[in-house]
Amino acid sequence: MTHHQNLPKISLEELRVEIQKEYTNVALDPTKGYHFHTGRKLAGILGYDEALYADLPEGNIASFAGTGNPFSVGEIHAGETVVDVGSGAGFDSLIASRLVGAAGKVVGVDMTPEMLNKARAGAEAMGATNVEFREGLAESLPIPDNFADVVISNGVLNLTLDKTETLREWFRILKPGGRLQVGDILVEREVPSDALDDISLWTG
């Protein structure tokens, strides 16, 4: 069975530029005020256990801008390999690094340099040597096939134009029997074409 996916008239390059602008601001000025929540307030709204992020650097918490809680979908086990697609300031990646422990590995992937800088600084401050952050795109991950036990993502699938192809890419990097744990936004009715083509509605 095939599924029809309405795609907007927005170009992929235009969308990426606008998303980078928005999340560069979130990295550099997280308290500015956005049309979405950020930081500790958002983590509380999304039901994160405070114990999961109690020892994260404040800057990585402040620039958290997810839409769900991938850890509520299932447990992350010690020794597992986790890939965080659209890792942003590293909030979920740094949590995962604690959960997988020294025998595990976490790779965060993001396309925004300012977010990557913040995530790497946070990992260094925590002494988290089992996590790394790579520059890359959600639709074309710098990760080999059959790499991850778990792929997590938080508010990123809704920012991609072709969700079917994006999900194929995420499944490519999963090991056989691997798990996909996504926190995101689901719209239960068809989006009108004028809203679909409004780029301001795509950037957060």
N, C-alpha and C positions, 0 to 999 in steps of 0.2 A: 504494500500500500504506500503510495506517495503522498506527501503532505505539501500543499501549496503554501508558500510563504510570500506575502506581499513585501516587496522591497521599496524603500523610498527613492526619491530622485536625487537625494544627497549623494555626493561622491564620497568614496571611502577616505580619500586624502583630506577632504574638507572636514569630515567628521573627526578624524584623528587630530587635526590641528586644533579644533575647538575643544575636544576632550582634554588635550594636553594643556591648553590655556587654563581651563577650569581647575584641573588637579595640580597644576603648578601653583596656583593661588592657594589651594588647600594645604599644600606642603609648606609654603612660605608664610602664610597668614591664616592659620586654621580657625582663629576666633573672629574673623572678619564678618561672618554671617552669610549663609548661603541658602538656597531654596531647599536644602536638605540638612539634616542634623549631622553633627560631627562629634568626635571625642567621647569623653566619659558618658555624657548624656545619651548619646546614640547607643553605646555599648549596653547601657542600662535598659533602654527601650527595646533592644533586640534580645534581651534575656541572657547576656553573657554572665557566667559565673565570675564574680570579681576576683576570685582566687586565681583564675587563669591569667589575668593581666596585672596582678598586684605588683610584680617586680619589673614590669616593662618601663622603659624611660618615658617620661611624661610627654616628650615631643612626639613619640610614635603613637601614643594614645590620642593626643590632641588632633592629629591629622587623620585619624580613622574616619572613613566615610563610606562604610558598607551599607548594604540594604537588608542583610539577613545574618544568620549565625550558622556557618557551616559545621560547627562543632555540635550543634543540636541534632544534626542528621545522623551522626554515628560517632563512635569513639575513634580516636587516633591512638595507635598502640606503640609501645616502645620498640625501637628497632626498625620502624617502617620508613619508607621514602615517600615524602610528600611534595607535591608541586602546587604552589599557590599562584593561580593565573590572575594577573592584575593585582599584584601584591601591594601596591600603593606604598604607604609609609611603613609597611612591614608588620602591622598589628597582628594579623592572623598568622603570618609566617613565624613571628617570634613566639607566639603562643604554641604553635605546632612544634617549634624547636625544643621547647620544654617537654612536650608530650612524647616525642620520639626518643628523647634522651641521647646520650653520647653514641649509642650504636646506630642511631637513625640519621636521616639527612632530610633537609628541607631546601627546596629551591624556589625562590620567589621570582616571578617574571613580571616586568612592568615596562611601559614605553616612555614614562615621564622621568627625565633625569633627576629632577628635584626630589621626586618621591624615592627614587633609587638611592640618592645620597642620604636621605633621612633614614631609610631602612638600614642601610649599611652602617651608618653611625650608631644606630640603636643596637644592632647586633654586636658591634665592637664594644659598646658600653656595657653590654650584658655578658661579654665574654662568650657569646654563642658561636662557637667554631663549627657547629654542625649545620649552619644555615648560610646560604649565599644568595645574592640577588643578581639576576641577569637582565640586561635590556632586551626586550623582545615584544612581540605582538601576540595577542590572544588567539589570532587566527593562524599564526605561523610561529610556533613555539621553538626556541633554541634548545630543544630537549630530544634525546633519541627515542626511538620506538621502545615500547615495553619497559619503561623506566620506573614508573611510579606505582606504589601500592595504593595511594590515594591522591586524587586531584581535588583541591578545594578552590573555590572561587566565591567572591562576595561582591555582587553588584556590577559584574563585568559583562556577563552574557547579554544583559539588556543594552549595553553600549555597542554591541557589534551589529553590523548590517545583516549578514547572512548567518543566522544562528545554527542552521543545519550544518553548514560547512565548519563552523567554529566547533560545534560539538564533535564532529568527526575528528578534528584535530586533537581535541582533548582525549578522546578515546584512543587515538593513536599512541599516546605516550603512556597509557595505562598498561600494567602487566595483566596477563590473563587472570580474571577474577578480581581485578582491582576495583576500587570504589570511587564514585564521583559524588562529592558532597558540595552542593551549591546553595548559597543564600542569594536570592534575587527577587525580582518583581515579576509577578504574573498578572497579565491583563486577561480577563475572562471573556471579553467581547472584542470584536474587530475594531482596530484603531482607524478612525476616519483618515482619508488620504491627506487632508490639510494638516492634521496633527502629525501624521507620519513624515511629512516633508518639512516640519518645523524643527530646525536644528537645535533650538534652545531646549527642546523637550528631550533631546538625545544625550545631553552632556551631563546629566546627573540624575 
